[in-house]
Amino acid sequence: MAMTSQHLSRLAQAAWLSGAIVTAALATGAARAQDTEPSDSYVPGQGFNVGPVNLAGYSSLVASLPDQGRKTLSLEDLSLYASAHVGIFVNPFMEAELTGLNLLPWAKGDDSGDGGKGHGYVVLERLYDDVQLPDGFTIRFGKMLAPVGDWNQIHAAPLVLSTVRPAATYRGFSQYATGLSVLYSDPEARWPDVQVYWQPMDEFSARPDSIVDDHYRLVEGLHVSFPLALLDKVGFSVQRTIDRLGVEQHLAGVDFRYTMGPVTLQGEGVVSSLSQPAGVQTPRSLEWSAYVAPSYAFDDRWSIYGWYEIYDGRGTASASAGQAGPASDGTAQDVLAGFAFRPQPAMVFRLEYLLNVGGPPVNPTGLFASWSVLF
């Protein structure tokens, strides 16, 4: 159901809680803000500061022209960030967004079976508080992005490589965790960054069934990232989940980024084993997927990029586009090529073409364009 009273009520509850946290942060930091010089200047991509609170966000307008299926112009993301840095114990962060709003359906067709896709959803992406401890340790409480790979943690459209997201970066694992996390980042960059997380219950304010593939009632995992240089790194992920049907999944993954002057090479890969309780059948006991993506920057504004992905797991083209669908077996192979233009660091236009070169498609073959802005 799109934008129903139930969704609006849930959003209102989350907004009330977020507002309470931010209000407390403002009150706690009011005296400190009065002692500092006010900053009323605005720089795109850095948000706007109100005392100890920073308000920011991003938007992404996407034109999808698949060779087969409905062609759309949609507001894929309109996200608002609110964060505050007050002291050791009060450092809240909230991200709420409007997603999947179809602005101009060029080929409408019958929408009766799409679960309301295209009417837009208001969702709560993140809501947590950080307790900042000495020596690089942080304790995080709330709803957060699960650190599986690199793309899922970045995830904001203006900051990632392409308009179309490789399936390896979001399918086959829990993208979120609601609960407790411990993070470590060495202040002197001598040791790897580490994050351990645990979700002992259902996800808080979960996305609707029509735009996710699964819901998880237990999530726990670990991510370790080894910095190689200022922008280069290698990361390793493990995650254990139990979904709402009782299917247990064990995942291991790797991600990397390496730069050589104007050339950047990045990629991710995951492999998962699945086991199900009696009476529950899954189409397979093993899944795996990986992508590798080179890019070349001509200057600060113009760049070209591409990626190749192989995906061997559950999924259909409809599900990858953001709606649930029946599971299908087979190994999909996709190739994408495109270019990006950044008139300013916080703005990017992308035009790209994706071709399915083997197996049942996860991402549809076609032309895609996007205009994304950090604010």
C-alpha positions as CSV (number, residue, x, y, z in Angstrom):
1,M,0.0,0.0,0.0
2,A,1.5,3.3,-1.0
3,M,1.4,6.3,1.3
4,T,-1.4,4.9,3.4
5,S,-2.5,6.3,6.8
6,Q,-0.5,3.4,8.4
7,H,2.7,4.5,6.6
8,L,2.1,8.1,7.5
9,S,1.4,7.2,11.1
10,R,4.6,5.2,11.3
11,L,6.5,8.1,9.7
12,A,4.9,10.5,12.2
13,Q,6.1,8.4,15.1
14,A,9.7,8.3,13.7
15,A,9.6,12.0,13.0
16,W,8.4,12.7,16.5
17,L,11.2,10.6,18.0
18,S,13.7,12.2,15.7
19,G,12.4,15.7,16.6
20,A,12.7,14.9,20.3
21,I,16.3,13.8,19.9
22,V,17.2,16.9,17.8
23,T,15.4,19.2,20.1
24,A,17.3,17.8,23.1
25,A,20.5,18.2,21.1
26,L,19.6,21.8,20.4
27,A,18.8,22.5,24.0
28,T,22.0,20.9,25.3
29,G,24.1,22.7,22.7
30,A,22.5,26.1,22.9
31,A,25.0,27.6,25.2
32,R,27.8,26.3,23.2
33,A,26.3,27.6,20.0
34,Q,26.0,31.1,21.5
35,D,29.7,31.1,22.3
36,T,30.6,30.3,18.7
37,E,30.4,32.6,15.6
38,P,27.2,31.7,13.7
39,S,27.6,30.3,10.2
40,D,24.8,31.3,7.9
41,S,26.6,30.4,4.7
42,Y,25.5,27.4,2.7
43,V,27.7,25.2,0.6
44,P,26.0,22.6,-1.6
45,G,26.7,19.1,-0.4
46,Q,27.6,20.2,3.2
47,G,24.1,21.0,4.5
48,F,23.1,23.8,6.7
49,N,24.1,24.2,10.3
50,V,21.7,25.3,13.0
51,G,23.7,25.4,16.2
52,P,24.9,21.8,16.8
53,V,22.5,20.4,14.2
54,N,23.3,19.8,10.6
55,L,20.5,19.5,8.0
56,A,21.4,18.0,4.6
57,G,20.2,15.5,2.1
58,Y,20.1,14.5,-1.6
59,S,17.8,14.0,-4.5
60,S,17.9,11.7,-7.5
61,L,15.7,12.0,-10.6
62,V,15.9,8.9,-12.9
63,A,14.7,8.3,-16.4
64,S,14.5,4.6,-17.2
65,L,14.1,3.4,-20.8
66,P,14.3,-0.4,-20.7
67,D,14.0,-2.2,-24.1
68,Q,11.1,-4.1,-22.7
69,G,8.6,-3.0,-20.0
70,R,7.4,0.3,-18.7
71,K,9.4,3.5,-19.3
72,T,9.4,6.0,-16.5
73,L,10.6,9.3,-15.1
74,S,10.8,9.0,-11.4
75,L,11.9,10.7,-8.3
76,E,13.9,7.7,-6.9
77,D,15.2,9.5,-3.8
78,L,14.4,12.7,-1.9
79,S,16.3,12.2,1.3
80,L,16.7,14.4,4.4
81,Y,19.5,14.0,6.9
82,A,19.5,15.5,10.4
83,S,22.4,15.1,12.6
84,A,23.8,16.6,15.8
85,H,27.1,16.5,17.6
86,V,26.7,17.6,21.2
87,G,28.9,15.5,23.4
88,I,30.0,12.0,24.2
89,F,26.5,10.6,24.6
90,V,24.3,12.7,22.3
91,N,25.2,12.4,18.7
92,P,21.9,11.5,16.8
93,F,21.5,10.9,13.1
94,M,18.3,10.5,11.1
95,E,17.7,9.8,7.4
96,A,14.1,9.8,6.0
97,E,13.3,9.7,2.3
98,L,10.6,9.7,-0.3
99,T,11.4,6.9,-2.8
100,G,10.0,5.5,-6.0
101,L,7.7,8.3,-7.0
102,N,6.8,7.9,-10.7
103,L,6.4,11.4,-12.2
104,L,5.7,10.6,-15.9
105,P,4.8,7.0,-16.9
106,W,5.4,7.1,-20.7
107,A,4.0,3.5,-21.1
108,K,1.4,3.1,-18.4
109,G,0.1,-0.4,-18.9
110,D,-1.8,-2.2,-16.1
111,D,-0.6,-1.2,-12.6
112,S,-3.0,-3.5,-10.8
113,G,-0.3,-6.1,-10.1
114,D,2.6,-4.0,-9.2
115,G,1.8,-3.6,-5.6
116,G,1.3,0.2,-5.9
117,K,4.8,0.8,-7.3
118,G,5.2,4.2,-8.7
119,H,3.1,6.1,-6.2
120,G,6.0,6.7,-3.8
121,Y,6.8,5.6,-0.3
122,V,8.0,7.5,2.7
123,V,10.6,5.4,4.5
124,L,12.9,5.7,7.4
125,E,16.4,4.8,6.3
126,R,18.4,5.4,9.5
127,L,17.8,6.6,13.0
128,Y,20.5,6.1,15.6
129,D,22.6,7.7,18.3
130,D,26.4,7.4,18.7
131,V,28.2,7.3,21.9
132,Q,31.7,8.4,21.1
133,L,34.3,6.8,23.4
134,P,38.0,7.4,23.6
135,D,40.6,5.7,21.4
136,G,38.5,5.5,18.3
137,F,35.6,3.4,19.7
138,T,31.9,4.2,19.1
139,I,28.7,2.5,20.4
140,R,25.7,2.9,18.1
141,F,22.1,2.3,19.0
142,G,19.2,2.3,16.6
143,K,18.5,1.6,12.9
144,M,21.6,1.7,10.7
145,L,22.9,0.5,7.3
146,A,24.5,-2.9,7.5
147,P,28.2,-2.7,6.5
148,V,28.2,-5.4,3.8
149,G,30.5,-4.2,1.1
150,D,31.1,-0.6,0.3
151,W,28.2,0.5,-1.9
152,N,25.5,-0.2,0.7
153,Q,27.2,2.0,3.2
154,I,27.7,4.9,0.8
155,H,24.3,4.3,-1.0
156,A,23.5,8.0,-1.7
157,A,22.9,8.5,-5.4
158,P,25.3,11.4,-5.9
159,L,28.2,9.5,-4.3
160,V,28.0,6.1,-5.9
161,L,29.3,5.1,-9.3
162,S,26.3,4.5,-11.5
163,T,22.5,5.1,-11.7
164,V,21.8,1.3,-11.9
165,R,23.0,-0.5,-8.8
166,P,24.7,-3.9,-9.3
167,A,22.6,-6.7,-7.7
168,A,25.6,-7.8,-5.7
169,T,25.5,-4.6,-3.6
170,Y,21.9,-5.1,-2.3
171,R,20.4,-8.5,-3.1
172,G,20.9,-11.6,-0.9
173,F,21.7,-9.9,2.4
174,S,20.1,-7.6,4.9
175,Q,20.8,-4.0,4.0
176,Y,19.8,-2.7,7.5
177,A,20.3,-3.6,11.1
178,T,18.2,-2.4,14.0
179,G,19.9,-2.8,17.4
180,L,23.5,-2.4,18.7
181,S,26.8,-1.8,16.9
182,V,30.4,-1.2,18.0
183,L,32.7,0.6,15.7
184,Y,36.4,1.1,15.9
185,S,38.5,3.5,13.8
186,D,42.1,4.0,14.6
187,P,42.8,7.7,15.0
188,E,46.3,7.2,13.6
189,A,45.2,4.8,10.8
190,R,47.6,2.0,11.9
191,W,44.9,-0.6,12.3
192,P,41.9,-1.6,10.2
193,D,38.4,-0.1,10.7
194,V,36.0,-2.6,12.4
195,Q,32.3,-2.7,12.9
196,V,30.3,-5.4,14.7
197,Y,26.5,-5.2,14.7
198,W,23.5,-7.2,16.1
199,Q,19.8,-7.0,15.4
200,P,17.9,-9.3,17.8
201,M,14.4,-8.6,16.6
202,D,12.4,-7.4,13.5
203,E,13.7,-4.4,11.7
204,F,12.3,-1.0,13.0
205,S,10.2,0.8,10.4
206,A,10.9,-1.8,7.7
207,R,10.3,-0.9,4.0
208,P,7.1,-2.3,2.4
209,D,7.1,-5.7,0.8
210,S,6.6,-4.3,-2.6
211,I,10.1,-2.6,-2.7
212,V,12.2,-5.1,-0.8
213,D,13.0,-8.8,-1.4
214,D,12.9,-10.0,2.2
215,H,12.5,-9.1,5.8
216,Y,14.8,-10.3,8.6
217,R,14.1,-11.0,12.3
218,L,17.7,-11.5,13.2
219,V,20.8,-9.9,11.7
220,E,24.4,-10.1,13.0
221,G,27.7,-9.5,11.4
222,L,31.2,-8.0,11.1
223,H,33.0,-5.8,8.6
224,V,36.7,-5.1,8.6
225,S,38.3,-2.6,6.3
226,F,42.0,-2.3,5.7
227,P,43.1,1.2,4.4
228,L,45.7,0.9,1.7
229,A,46.0,4.6,0.9
230,L,43.9,7.8,1.1
231,L,41.2,6.4,-1.1
232,D,42.2,2.8,-1.5
233,K,41.1,-0.1,0.8
234,V,40.2,-3.8,1.0
235,G,37.2,-4.9,3.1
236,F,35.8,-8.2,4.4
237,S,32.2,-8.9,5.5
238,V,30.4,-11.7,7.3
239,Q,26.7,-11.7,8.1
240,R,24.3,-14.2,9.6
241,T,20.5,-13.6,9.1
242,I,17.2,-15.4,9.8
243,D,14.3,-14.1,7.7
244,R,10.7,-14.0,8.5
245,L,10.2,-17.6,7.1
246,G,13.0,-18.9,9.3
247,V,15.5,-19.3,6.4
248,E,19.0,-19.0,7.9
249,Q,21.8,-17.5,5.7
250,H,25.5,-17.2,6.3
251,L,27.3,-14.7,4.1
252,A,31.0,-13.9,3.4
253,G,32.1,-11.1,1.2
254,V,34.9,-8.9,0.0
255,D,35.1,-5.4,-1.4
256,F,38.0,-3.3,-2.7
257,R,38.9,0.1,-4.2
258,Y,42.2,0.9,-5.9
259,T,43.2,4.1,-7.7
260,M,46.0,4.6,-10.2
261,G,46.0,8.3,-11.2
262,P,42.8,9.0,-13.1
263,V,41.8,5.3,-13.1
264,T,39.8,3.7,-10.3
265,L,39.0,0.0,-10.0
266,Q,36.4,-1.1,-7.5
267,G,34.3,-4.2,-6.9
268,E,32.5,-6.4,-4.5
269,G,31.7,-10.1,-4.2
270,V,29.6,-12.2,-1.8
271,V,28.8,-15.9,-1.3
272,S,26.0,-17.2,0.9
273,S,24.8,-20.6,2.2
274,L,21.1,-21.1,2.9
275,S,19.4,-23.5,5.2
276,Q,15.7,-23.7,5.9
277,P,13.5,-25.1,8.6
278,A,11.2,-28.1,8.0
279,G,8.3,-27.2,5.7
280,V,10.1,-24.2,4.1
281,Q,11.6,-24.7,0.6
282,T,14.1,-22.4,-1.0
283,P,15.2,-22.8,-4.7
284,R,18.8,-23.2,-3.8
285,S,21.3,-23.7,-0.9
286,L,24.1,-21.6,-2.3
287,E,24.1,-18.1,-3.8
288,W,26.9,-15.9,-5.0
289,S,27.4,-12.7,-7.0
290,A,30.2,-10.2,-7.8
291,Y,30.9,-7.1,-9.9
292,V,34.0,-5.2,-11.0
293,A,33.9,-1.6,-12.1
294,P,36.6,0.5,-13.8
295,S,36.3,4.3,-14.2
296,Y,38.4,7.0,-15.7
297,A,38.3,10.7,-14.8
298,F,39.2,13.1,-17.6
299,D,39.1,16.0,-15.1
300,D,37.0,17.1,-12.1
301,R,33.8,17.2,-14.2
302,W,33.9,14.5,-16.9
303,S,34.4,10.8,-16.4
304,I,33.5,7.4,-17.9
305,Y,32.7,4.2,-16.1
306,G,31.4,0.7,-16.5
307,W,30.8,-2.5,-14.6
308,Y,30.4,-6.2,-15.3
309,E,28.4,-8.3,-12.9
310,I,27.6,-12.0,-12.6
311,Y,24.7,-12.9,-10.3
312,D,23.8,-16.5,-9.3
313,G,20.9,-16.3,-6.9
314,R,17.3,-15.7,-6.3
315,G,15.8,-12.8,-8.2
316,T,14.0,-11.4,-11.2
317,A,14.2,-8.2,-13.2
318,S,11.1,-6.8,-11.5
319,A,12.6,-7.5,-8.1
320,S,15.9,-5.7,-8.9
321,A,13.9,-2.7,-10.0
322,G,12.5,-2.4,-6.5
323,Q,9.6,-4.7,-6.3
324,A,9.3,-8.2,-5.1
325,G,8.8,-11.1,-7.5
326,P,8.9,-14.8,-7.8
327,A,12.3,-16.5,-7.4
328,S,14.1,-17.8,-10.4
329,D,17.2,-19.8,-10.8
330,G,20.1,-19.1,-13.2
331,T,23.2,-17.1,-13.6
332,A,22.7,-13.5,-14.8
333,Q,25.4,-11.5,-16.5
334,D,25.1,-7.7,-17.0
335,V,27.4,-5.2,-18.6
336,L,27.0,-1.4,-18.1
337,A,28.8,1.5,-19.7
338,G,28.2,5.2,-19.2
339,F,29.5,8.7,-18.6
340,A,29.1,11.3,-15.8
341,F,29.2,15.1,-15.8
342,R,29.6,17.1,-12.6
343,P,29.0,20.8,-13.1
344,Q,29.7,21.1,-9.4
345,P,31.1,18.6,-6.9
346,A,27.6,18.1,-5.3
347,M,25.8,17.6,-8.6
348,V,26.1,14.8,-11.2
349,F,24.4,13.9,-14.5
350,R,24.8,10.3,-15.6
351,L,23.8,8.5,-18.9
352,E,24.4,4.8,-19.2
353,Y,23.4,1.7,-21.1
354,L,23.0,-1.7,-19.5
355,L,23.0,-5.0,-21.5
356,N,22.0,-8.4,-20.1
357,V,24.5,-10.8,-21.8
358,G,23.4,-14.0,-20.2
359,G,20.9,-15.8,-17.9
360,P,17.6,-14.5,-16.6
361,P,17.9,-10.7,-16.3
362,V,18.2,-9.2,-12.8
363,N,18.6,-5.6,-14.2
364,P,16.7,-4.9,-17.4
365,T,18.5,-4.1,-20.7
366,G,18.1,-0.5,-21.6
367,L,19.1,3.2,-21.3
368,F,19.1,5.0,-18.0
369,A,19.8,8.6,-17.1
370,S,19.9,10.4,-13.7
371,W,20.4,13.9,-12.2
372,S,21.5,13.7,-8.6
373,V,22.2,16.5,-6.1
374,L,23.6,16.7,-2.6
375,F,22.3,19.6,-0.6
